[in-house]
Amino acid sequence: MPQSSLGIIDWDHPESWDKTAAMQAITALCHDGKAEVPDYHIAISKRVGHATLEAPEGRFVAEGLFATQIIDECRNAGILDAAICVSHHRFVTFGLRLGRDLREGRKAPHVLVRRGWRLLRDEPTIIADAVAHGCTPMTPRQAERRLRTL
C-alpha cells in the first residue's frame, strides 16, 4: 500500500484501490442492477466487510478522485452516460472536504488538514486531468441540472 509523507496509507493514491474490482462492480450495476462492493473504513485504512449496492435502473454516479481512472474504460464499455467534474472555489472544496472528514473521523485532524491543503494546491491539476479524460467542469447547480436530464 502506498504511504504518505506522514507515514500512513495514502488513500488518495490510485494504488490504494482495486480498479479491476471497481470496474466489475460498475459493470454489474449497469447490467444487473446490483453488485457486491467492499465496505472500507478510512479511519483504520482497511476493508471491514462488504455490502450490496443496488442501482435498479442500471445507472449510477461515480465521483471522487479515482473517477478519472475509470472514465475511459466505462466509455469503451458503453456504460458511461456523462463525465462531469463538479468544482467549487478551491477554498470552498477544502472547507467542505475537511468538515466531512472531521465529522466522519476519517483520520486525525492534523492528517486531514495536511491532506486537504495538498489537494487544495493540486486542484487545478486534478481538474485538468478530469477534463483530459472528457469530463465537463461545472458548478454543483449546473451538475444537478445536468443529472436531472440523464
N, C-alpha and C positions, 0 to 999 in steps of 0.2 A: 504494500500500500504506500502511495507517495506521502512523504512527510512535509509539513510546512516548516517555515523558518522558526516556528515556536516549538518544534519537536513533536507535534501531534499529527494525526492523519489529516491530510489536506483534502477535505470532502468536496472542494471545488475543482480538483484535478480530474481530467477525463478518465484517468486510470483507476479512479476510486469507485467507478460504477461499471456495470456489465452491459455494454451496448448491445451485444447479441441477445441477451435475455430481454432487454428493453424492446428491441425490435420484434422478438417473438410475442411478447405480451401485447404490443401495439397491433400487430397483425391479427392476433386472436381477438382483440377488442373489436377491430373493424370487421372481421369476418364472422365471428361467433357471438359478439355482444358481451363477452366476459373473458377475463383472464386472471390467472393466479399471479400475484405480484408480491415482492418482498415487503415486509414491514421493517423499516430501517429506523433505528433510534440514533439520531445525530449526536446526542449528548455523550453516548458511550461508544460511538463510531462502529456500530455493528448491526447486523440483521438480528431481529428478535422474533421473527416469525414470518407469516405470510397472510395475505387476505385475498378475497375475490373482489376484483374491480369489475363493475358492470357498466356497459355502455350499450343499452338496448338498441339504439339506432345505429350502432356501429360507428359512432363518431365521438371524438374526444378533443380536448385542447391540451397540447403539450406546451409547457412553459418552463423557463428556468435556464440556467447556464448551459445545460447539456442539450438543449433543444436543437442547437445548430449542428450537433454531432449526428443527428438522425434525419434532418430535413431532406437531404439529397436521397437517402435510402427510402424514406417514406414516399417521396415524389416518384422515384423509379418503380416502387411497388404499386403505385396508383392509389395510395391511401391518404394522400395529402390534399386537404381542401384549401388550406391557406397557410401562409407563413407570415406571422406578424411579430414585430418587435415592439412591445409596449415600453414607452420611455417617458419618464418624468425628468425634471431637472435633476442632475446628479445628486444634489444635496437632499432633495425630497426622497429619492430612492434610498440613499444612505439612512435617513431617518426611519423610513418605513421598514427597511430590512432590519435595522438594529432593534427597533421596537418589537417586531415579530420574534426575532431570535432571542431577545431577552425574555419576553413573555413565555416562550416555549422552553426556556432554559437549555438552548441548544449547545452552548459551551460557556466557559467562564466569561464574564463581561469583558475583561481585557482582550481575550481572544476575538470576541465578536467585534469590538471596536477596531482592532487592527485589521481583521478580515474586511470589515466594511470600508475602512479607509483605503485598503488596497483595491477593492472593487470600485470605489468611487474614482480613484486615479485611472483604473483600467477601463472605465465605462465607455469612452469613445472607441477604443479598440474592440470591445465586446460588441458594441452596436455595429461597427464597420464589418465585423466578422459575420454578424447576423444578416446584414444587407448583402454581403458577398454570397451568402447561401440562399438568397432570394427572399429574405424577409422584408416586409414593408414596415418601416418605422412609423409609429403613430402614438398619439396620446391615449390614455385609458378610455376617454369618452369616444374617440374615434374607433378604438378597438371594439368597444361594446357595441357600437352601431354596426360595425362590420360583421361581428359574430352573429348578430341577430339576423343577418341576411343569408347566412350559410344554411 
